[in-house]
Amino acid sequence: MAARGCCIVLVLYPSVPARSVNELIAVAKAKPRALSFVSTGVGSNFHLAGERFKLRAGLDMWHVPYKNRVTSA
């Protein structure tokens, strides 16, 4: 049986002054809790990916869980 993968996409509002992941990390570190990330729900792959990103980058961001995929897409 082949393993299946999942793609995670990072999308920012145009008002966020970052054009790369490194710039995003710098912005988030300069303004703790000023940024948030959304997921399809608590415990979802997207939630865990966002939490892992926060931990690895040393960031303090809000998690905004949505109840279904349609709302968060």
N, C-alpha and C positions, 0 to 999 in steps of 0.2 A: 504494500500500500504506500503510495507516495504521500509525502508531507505536503500540506497546503500552507501557503503563506498569506499574509495580509499586508496591504499597502496602507501606509499612513501618510496623509498629506498635511502640510503645514500651510495655512492660509491666513493672511493678515489683512486687517482693514487698511485702506490706503493712508489713513491718518497716522498709523504707527510708523515712526521714523526709522524703519529698519528694512534693508534690502538683502540681508543675508542672515543666516542663523547666528553668526557671531555678533552681528549688530543687534539682533533681537535679544540675545543674552545680555548685552551691555545695557540696553534700554530697560530690561526687566530688573537688572541689578541696581540701576540708578533710581528706580521708582518701585520699591517693593509693594506688592499687592495692587499696583495700578493696572496690571494686565490680568486677563482671565483666559481660560480655554474651555471649550465646550466638548462634550462627548455624548454618545448615544445613551448614556446612563451609568450609574455607579457600578463599578466592577466590569464594565465593558472593556474590550481590547483598547479602544480609543482613550478611555479614562486611565487605564494602566499605563499606556504609552505616554500620556501627558504627565502623569505622576513620575514616571521614570525620567522623563526629560527634565522635570523640575529638580529632582534629586541629583541627577548627574551634573546639571549646570549650576546647582546651588541657588535656585530661584524660589521666590515666594509669590505665587500666583493663585488666583481663585479658580476653582473648578466649578463649572456650571453644567450640571447634568440635565439632559433632556429625557423625556419619558419614552420617546420613540424616534426612529430614524428620520421620519419625514420632517419633524420639527427642527432637528439639528442639521439637516443637509443644506 
